[in-house]
Amino acid sequence: MRYRGTEIKAAIIVLMIAAILCLHYLTLPEKAYHHAVYRTLFYLPLILGGFWFGLKGVLSVCGAVLILFSPNVI
């Protein structure tokens, strides 16, 4: 039963990252204020990853966001 809770927590983090990335990619580039707010929202899955999975969770979330968000930066 312990693994079920871990899977749910990981799914919540993945869905949060996916939702924030969708907001970024679907918002027009001219709306810089919105993009600044969306970038700040990336702290939420990062903090949850740290609370729920420790250092390994933080590094995993950070790496995933870095890879998935880098096309938007370029």
C-alpha positions in Angstrom: 0.0 0.0 0.0 2.9 2.3 0.6 3.8 2.2 -3.1 0.4 3.4 -4.1 0.8 6.6 -2.1 4.2 7.2 -3.8 2.8 6.7 -7.2 0.0 9.2 -6.5 2.4 11.8 -5.2 4.6 11.3 -8.3 1.6 11.6 -10.6 0.6 14.9 -8.9 4.0 16.3 -9.5 4.0 15.2 -13.1 0.6 16.7 -13.7 1.6 20.0 -12.1 4.7 20.2 -14.4 2.6 19.3 -17.5 0.0 21.9 -16.6 2.5 24.7 -16.1 4.3 23.7 -19.3 1.0 23.9 -21.2 0.4 27.3 -19.8 3.8 28.4 -21.0 3.6 27.0 -24.5 0.0 28.1 -25.1 0.4 31.7 -24.0 1.5 34.2 -26.6 5.1 35.4 -26.3 3.9 39.1 -26.0 2.4 38.4 -22.6 5.6 38.6 -20.6 3.9 39.1 -17.3 2.0 35.8 -17.6 5.2 34.0 -18.4 6.9 35.4 -15.3 4.0 34.1 -13.2 4.2 30.7 -14.8 8.0 30.5 -14.2 7.3 31.1 -10.5 4.7 28.3 -10.5 7.5 25.8 -11.2 8.6 26.2 -7.6 5.5 24.3 -6.4 6.4 20.9 -7.9 10.0 21.5 -6.8 9.0 22.1 -3.2 6.6 19.1 -3.2 9.3 16.9 -4.7 11.6 17.9 -1.9 9.0 17.3 0.9 7.8 14.0 -0.5 11.0 12.5 -2.0 13.9 14.3 -0.5 17.0 15.4 -2.4 16.4 12.7 -5.1 13.0 14.2 -5.7 14.2 17.7 -6.0 16.9 16.8 -8.4 14.5 14.7 -10.5 12.0 17.5 -10.7 14.7 20.1 -11.5 16.1 17.9 -14.3 12.7 17.2 -15.8 11.8 20.9 -15.8 15.2 21.9 -17.2 14.8 19.5 -20.1 11.2 20.2 -20.9 11.4 24.0 -20.5 14.7 24.5 -22.4 13.1 24.8 -25.8 11.0 27.7 -24.5 14.2 29.5 -23.3 15.9 29.2 -26.6 
